[in-house]
Amino acid sequence: MIKANGSRQFRGFTLIEMMITISIVGLLFAVAVPSYNQSKRKTRRSDAVAAVLAIQVAQENFRGSCPYYAQGIGNSNTCGASASASIVKGGTTSDQGHYTMSIAPNSATGNAYQIVATATGDQASDTGCTTLTITFSATNPKGLKAPTDCWAR
């Protein structure tokens, strides 16, 4: 645009204004993305909780027809000669695939067992909560959860 006095007037942004804007957007992005990812990982822990509860129900049903809890997880219920030779029907991965499920080694007996949920994939970056365990026994029928902060709602 040319003014009446012959000078030109340009409209737009200066390089400095653009650099300041890009810096602010970059700063916001650097703060928001890690926070979003951590929130997403915390939400995915519900996948482990659901899988643990499914195995707990399967173990309790299994125990009704066998003198001990099963040490392994498989495609069908098998009451072996001991807990270590027994298998409870259940999944070895959580429904959404964020956790691998197992019974802790040598934890299954006639009155106790420990379920372990181990994070996989992106969920393995969940600081301090990569392995969630819950131990059921006669003294802890509701389960002893560890780490406790990871089980908080």
Residue frames as qw, qx, qy, qz and C-alpha x, y, z in Angstrom:
[[0.000, 0.891, 0.453, 0.000, 0.00, 0.00, 0.00],
 [0.419, 0.198, 0.005, 0.886, 1.36, 3.44, -0.93],
 [0.120, -0.711, -0.466, 0.513, 0.36, 6.46, 1.12],
 [0.306, 0.921, 0.233, 0.058, -0.43, 9.87, -0.31],
 [0.168, -0.910, 0.328, 0.191, 3.01, 11.15, 0.68],
 [0.614, 0.599, -0.506, -0.087, 4.69, 8.36, -1.32],
 [0.149, -0.452, 0.842, -0.255, 5.88, 6.19, 1.53],
 [0.644, -0.049, -0.706, -0.290, 5.05, 2.51, 1.64],
 [0.527, -0.381, 0.525, -0.549, 3.34, 0.86, 4.56],
 [0.499, 0.124, -0.846, -0.141, 3.78, -2.90, 4.94],
 [0.730, -0.375, 0.215, -0.529, 1.48, -5.00, 7.05],
 [0.861, 0.105, -0.497, 0.035, 2.60, -8.25, 8.63],
 [0.772, -0.627, 0.037, 0.096, 4.81, -9.64, 11.34],
 [0.142, 0.823, -0.547, 0.058, 8.43, -8.87, 11.94],
 [0.683, 0.229, -0.681, 0.134, 10.95, -11.65, 12.31],
 [0.022, 0.246, -0.686, 0.684, 11.27, -10.86, 16.03],
 [0.645, -0.069, 0.222, -0.728, 7.50, -11.21, 16.57],
 [0.868, 0.155, -0.390, -0.266, 7.50, -14.54, 14.78],
 [0.494, 0.283, -0.733, 0.373, 10.45, -15.83, 16.83],
 [0.248, -0.209, 0.569, -0.755, 8.79, -14.81, 20.10],
 [0.796, 0.022, 0.004, -0.605, 5.56, -16.56, 19.08],
 [0.804, 0.227, -0.548, -0.036, 7.41, -19.74, 18.09],
 [0.229, 0.308, -0.733, 0.562, 9.33, -19.68, 21.39],
 [0.493, -0.146, 0.417, -0.750, 6.12, -19.39, 23.43],
 [0.881, 0.116, -0.184, -0.420, 4.45, -22.21, 21.50],
 [0.646, 0.322, -0.664, 0.194, 7.56, -24.38, 21.92],
 [0.042, -0.287, 0.682, -0.672, 7.64, -23.74, 25.66],
 [0.702, -0.049, 0.232, -0.672, 3.96, -24.63, 26.04],
 [0.864, 0.234, -0.390, -0.215, 4.50, -27.77, 23.97],
 [0.428, 0.364, -0.736, 0.377, 7.53, -28.81, 26.07],
 [0.265, -0.180, 0.637, -0.701, 5.47, -28.55, 29.27],
 [0.741, 0.080, 0.100, -0.659, 2.20, -30.03, 27.97],
 [0.746, 0.278, -0.561, -0.226, 3.39, -33.19, 26.19],
 [0.308, 0.192, -0.858, 0.363, 5.18, -34.89, 29.13],
 [0.357, -0.009, 0.542, -0.761, 2.26, -34.06, 31.41],
 [0.763, 0.199, -0.148, -0.597, -0.19, -35.51, 28.90],
 [0.632, 0.270, -0.725, -0.037, 1.86, -38.71, 28.50],
 [0.072, 0.137, -0.822, 0.548, 2.09, -39.24, 32.27],
 [0.551, 0.088, 0.326, -0.763, -1.65, -38.71, 32.62],
 [0.765, 0.257, -0.411, -0.425, -2.26, -41.22, 29.81],
 [0.450, 0.230, -0.839, 0.203, -0.04, -43.81, 31.54],
 [0.203, -0.062, 0.682, -0.700, -1.83, -43.29, 34.84],
 [0.705, 0.165, 0.047, -0.688, -5.17, -43.86, 33.13],
 [0.689, 0.290, -0.626, -0.221, -3.88, -47.06, 31.52],
 [0.027, -0.264, 0.865, -0.426, -3.24, -48.56, 34.95],
 [0.690, 0.058, 0.328, -0.643, -6.95, -49.37, 35.03],
 [0.762, 0.339, -0.486, -0.261, -6.15, -51.98, 32.36],
 [0.321, 0.285, -0.840, 0.332, -3.91, -53.75, 34.90],
 [0.367, -0.084, 0.597, -0.708, -6.50, -53.48, 37.67],
 [0.799, 0.188, -0.039, -0.570, -9.19, -55.05, 35.46],
 [0.694, 0.331, -0.638, -0.044, -6.85, -57.90, 34.45],
 [0.075, 0.261, -0.808, 0.523, -5.84, -58.52, 38.08],
 [0.566, 0.001, 0.426, -0.706, -9.48, -58.68, 39.16],
 [0.823, 0.256, -0.303, -0.406, -10.29, -61.14, 36.35],
 [0.533, 0.294, -0.768, 0.197, -7.45, -63.42, 37.49],
 [0.196, -0.198, 0.683, -0.676, -8.56, -63.07, 41.12],
 [0.759, 0.082, 0.147, -0.628, -12.09, -64.22, 40.23],
 [0.791, 0.311, -0.502, -0.159, -10.67, -67.12, 38.20],
 [0.270, 0.325, -0.801, 0.424, -8.38, -68.13, 41.09],
 [0.426, -0.113, 0.561, -0.700, -11.23, -68.06, 43.61],
 [0.851, 0.188, -0.072, -0.486, -13.43, -70.17, 41.30],
 [0.643, 0.386, -0.658, 0.065, -10.51, -72.54, 40.73],
 [0.003, -0.327, 0.764, -0.557, -9.85, -72.87, 44.47],
 [0.707, -0.076, 0.252, -0.657, -13.44, -74.06, 44.96],
 [0.963, 0.169, -0.067, -0.200, -12.59, -77.29, 43.11],
 [0.726, 0.374, -0.430, 0.387, -8.91, -77.70, 43.93],
 [0.685, -0.590, -0.313, 0.291, -7.10, -77.84, 47.32],
 [0.440, -0.481, 0.069, 0.755, -4.81, -74.90, 46.39],
 [0.336, 0.847, -0.005, -0.412, -4.52, -71.88, 44.13],
 [0.855, 0.411, 0.160, 0.273, -2.86, -72.28, 40.73],
 [0.498, -0.541, 0.225, 0.639, 0.71, -71.19, 40.10],
 [0.253, -0.057, 0.575, 0.776, 0.27, -70.69, 36.36],
 [0.471, 0.541, 0.194, -0.669, -2.12, -68.96, 33.94],
 [0.189, -0.106, 0.844, 0.491, -3.25, -70.79, 30.81],
 [0.358, -0.044, -0.522, -0.773, -6.06, -71.71, 28.42],
 [0.718, -0.355, -0.480, -0.358, -7.89, -74.07, 30.79],
 [0.542, -0.627, 0.402, -0.390, -8.15, -74.97, 34.47],
 [0.781, 0.174, -0.592, 0.096, -5.84, -77.81, 35.47],
 [0.618, -0.680, 0.281, -0.277, -5.69, -79.02, 39.07],
 [0.607, 0.446, -0.639, 0.154, -2.31, -80.68, 39.32],
 [0.766, -0.259, -0.533, 0.251, -0.69, -82.62, 42.14],
 [0.428, -0.439, -0.280, 0.738, 0.53, -79.34, 43.68],
 [0.137, 0.878, 0.181, -0.421, 0.05, -75.59, 43.29],
 [0.121, -0.608, 0.523, 0.585, 3.11, -75.39, 41.05],
 [0.190, 0.053, 0.893, 0.404, 1.58, -78.02, 38.72],
 [0.217, 0.664, 0.686, -0.202, -1.80, -76.24, 38.57],
 [0.145, 0.089, 0.355, 0.919, -3.03, -73.79, 35.94],
 [0.229, 0.601, 0.540, -0.543, -5.94, -71.36, 36.16],
 [0.412, 0.567, 0.552, 0.451, -7.79, -70.27, 33.04],
 [0.081, -0.896, -0.151, 0.409, -6.99, -66.64, 32.25],
 [0.565, 0.792, -0.005, 0.231, -5.21, -64.22, 29.99],
 [0.738, -0.255, -0.039, 0.624, -1.48, -63.58, 30.16],
 [0.213, 0.152, 0.110, 0.959, -1.94, -60.06, 28.77],
 [0.177, 0.445, 0.474, -0.739, -4.38, -57.38, 29.87],
 [0.503, 0.650, 0.563, -0.089, -7.37, -56.59, 27.63],
 [0.306, 0.941, -0.032, -0.142, -5.77, -53.49, 26.12],
 [0.873, 0.318, -0.108, 0.354, -2.32, -55.11, 25.96],
 [0.040, 0.868, -0.293, 0.399, -0.52, -52.67, 28.24],
 [0.445, -0.571, 0.621, -0.300, 0.42, -55.32, 30.85],
 [0.596, 0.164, -0.783, -0.068, 1.70, -58.90, 30.97],
 [0.703, -0.480, 0.168, -0.497, -0.02, -60.91, 33.68],
 [0.596, 0.203, -0.760, 0.159, 1.52, -63.69, 35.82],
 [0.769, -0.622, -0.113, -0.098, 1.38, -65.39, 39.19],
 [0.062, -0.820, 0.547, -0.157, 4.53, -64.61, 41.19],
 [0.627, 0.257, -0.732, 0.071, 6.92, -67.60, 41.37],
 [0.432, -0.088, -0.810, 0.386, 6.28, -69.90, 44.33],
 [0.213, -0.152, 0.290, -0.921, 3.50, -67.65, 45.68],
 [0.712, -0.165, -0.317, -0.604, 0.53, -69.99, 45.17],
 [0.016, 0.124, -0.920, 0.372, -0.39, -72.19, 48.11],
 [0.160, -0.461, -0.872, -0.036, -3.57, -73.47, 49.66],
 [0.152, -0.814, -0.492, 0.269, -4.40, -70.05, 51.10],
 [0.101, -0.811, 0.107, 0.565, -2.39, -67.41, 49.23],
 [0.672, 0.367, 0.401, 0.503, -1.18, -66.21, 45.82],
 [0.126, -0.674, 0.058, 0.726, 0.31, -63.08, 44.28],
 [0.599, 0.668, 0.399, 0.189, -0.70, -61.63, 40.91],
 [0.369, -0.473, 0.234, 0.765, 1.88, -59.57, 39.01],
 [0.504, 0.809, 0.300, 0.037, 1.08, -57.06, 36.24],
 [0.524, -0.359, 0.287, 0.717, 4.20, -55.98, 34.32],
 [0.340, 0.811, 0.058, -0.473, 3.93, -52.94, 32.04],
 [0.651, 0.109, 0.548, 0.513, 4.85, -53.35, 28.36],
 [0.356, 0.666, 0.392, 0.525, 5.34, -50.98, 25.44],
 [0.057, 0.632, -0.046, 0.771, 4.86, -47.27, 26.18],
 [0.671, -0.669, -0.138, -0.289, 3.39, -48.18, 29.57],
 [0.848, -0.136, -0.237, 0.454, 6.85, -49.41, 30.64],
 [0.303, 0.408, -0.132, 0.851, 7.75, -45.70, 30.93],
 [0.503, -0.729, -0.253, -0.389, 5.27, -45.28, 33.78],
 [0.224, 0.532, -0.582, 0.573, 7.76, -44.12, 36.41],
 [0.221, -0.262, 0.718, -0.606, 7.65, -46.22, 39.58],
 [0.715, 0.135, 0.419, -0.543, 4.64, -48.24, 38.39],
 [0.437, 0.412, -0.691, -0.403, 6.08, -50.66, 35.86],
 [0.418, -0.068, -0.905, 0.025, 5.25, -53.66, 38.06],
 [0.537, -0.356, 0.165, -0.747, 2.02, -53.80, 40.04],
 [0.358, 0.002, -0.927, 0.110, 1.48, -56.65, 42.50],
 [0.612, -0.379, 0.122, -0.683, -1.37, -57.72, 44.71],
 [0.243, 0.153, -0.935, 0.207, -1.11, -60.50, 47.27],
 [0.714, -0.341, -0.151, -0.593, -4.20, -62.34, 48.45],
 [0.347, 0.125, -0.871, 0.324, -4.01, -64.44, 51.62],
 [0.444, -0.563, -0.695, 0.048, -6.04, -65.44, 54.65],
 [0.354, -0.524, -0.314, 0.708, -4.70, -62.37, 56.49],
 [0.076, 0.416, -0.178, -0.889, -5.27, -60.05, 53.49],
 [0.466, 0.413, 0.781, 0.042, -8.45, -61.25, 51.75],
 [0.334, 0.889, 0.200, -0.239, -8.88, -57.86, 50.00],
 [0.771, 0.455, 0.033, 0.445, -5.31, -57.99, 48.76],
 [0.449, -0.710, 0.100, 0.533, -2.08, -56.27, 49.72],
 [0.590, 0.770, 0.169, 0.175, -1.26, -53.88, 46.86],
 [0.478, -0.616, 0.255, 0.571, 2.20, -52.66, 45.91],
 [0.239, -0.006, -0.318, 0.917, 3.34, -50.03, 45.10],
 [0.033, 0.606, 0.695, -0.387, 0.42, -48.42, 46.90],
 [0.094, 0.562, -0.047, -0.821, 0.64, -45.09, 45.03],
 [0.104, 0.145, -0.743, -0.646, 0.11, -46.88, 41.73],
 [0.102, -0.394, -0.910, -0.073, -3.19, -48.37, 42.86],
 [0.059, 0.454, 0.388, -0.800, -4.65, -45.02, 43.97],
 [0.344, 0.654, 0.649, 0.182, -7.69, -43.83, 42.05]]
